[in-house]
Amino acid sequence: MSHPAKQINETSHQIVNGEYDGAIISLTNTLKTLRLVLSGDAKILVPKEMEEWNDDDDDDDECMDHSESSYSLTDCFEYDFFSSPTSSSFLKTAVSVKGRNTPRSPIVDTTPCPTDSNNGDSSSSATTSATTSANGPQHQLLVTIFRDPIMVRGDHFLAPLDIQVCEELSYVAIYNLALSHHLKSVELASDPTKQYVRRLYLHKALSLYEHSHQILMKQTINVGVPVIHSMALVSNLSQIHHALGDHSKAEMCMQYLLSTMMYVIDCGKVDSLGNSMDGFFNMILPLISGDLPAPAA
């Protein structure tokens, strides 16, 4: 049985490469394994034991339950976002807004398009434009997705799983599963015949993001850079709410992102955001500058 951390890392590469369907299948199976381990119904072999077990199939003692482990992964378990060397961590998307301009959100003059051709970040200037449909004026709203999946680091392959690490791995797997559904919905956005399926992916991503957030809030060990995890999550939730037409909730997400960014700056923790600082700053720039389109009359 492959170690869940190894499975998660393999699917992170799939997500970066745009293989969302494969990532969804693999992560779903990984979560099933983790649930079995947490319930006590599955046993996980560490690599050394796997080799010995393959040499002696009759030796049942080589299979070690997480409850039998005298060594915990907690002290060496880490995870962080995995960025593609060839594309930005921030994916621009355009969603339709009918009937009014959305305050505190940049409006772009563009046709509905799931991604921009340059795969750049959200730093480009926004202009206001509207088209007329049967339901009234329709605007194209520029919103951004933080598209980096999470990868597991540390000596996670050298010891059996314990309960706490299974919970940590569950957070990572659920977040990446949410991201896979989210990016799949973007892939479907340009196909007018698949909008119902697209919304199903969006609702699934929303549910999974919220679940992953609940798990993250329960964690007690210090992992990587937790602030950026919260910022990535709320940014993506904002995009989903806009895509589903719930602009009030999207606005709340961006206000939270602004508050978090101010906290990071005030505490001198800007370095913890690494190369993502500019991307997040550009997302909240309309809130800071006040250069916002006025609501339609």
Number of C-alpha atoms within 10 A of each C-alpha: 10 14 18 24 23 16 17 26 18 15 27 28 19 19 26 21 10 15 16 23 13 14 25 22 12 19 26 14 15 23 21 13 22 24 16 13 20 20 10 13 11 14 18 21 22 20 16 12 18 16 12 13 17 11 10 11 9 9 11 9 8 18 16 18 17 22 14 10 13 9 13 17 21 18 12 11 19 21 18 18 19 18 18 15 8 8 13 20 24 22 23 25 21 26 26 19 20 19 18 15 24 21 17 21 24 22 26 20 16 16 13 16 18 19 17 13 8 10 14 16 22 23 15 10 9 16 15 15 15 20 13 11 10 7 8 12 16 19 26 25 27 23 24 24 26 23 24 22 27 24 23 22 16 13 12 21 18 14 20 25 31 20 18 16 21 21 18 22 24 25 23 27 32 24 25 28 29 29 30 28 24 28 23 22 26 22 16 18 23 16 12 9 10 12 14 11 14 23 18 13 21 26 19 17 27 20 14 22 23 17 15 21 17 12 16 19 10 10 13 8 13 11 15 15 17 15 15 21 18 16 21 19 21 24 23 25 25 26 30 26 19 23 24 16 15 13 19 13 16 23 20 14 21 23 17 17 23 20 13 16 22 13 14 17 12 10 9 10 14 16 12 15 19 11 13 18 14 13 21 24 16 17 24 20 18 17 18 13 9 9 12 20 16 12 11 10 6
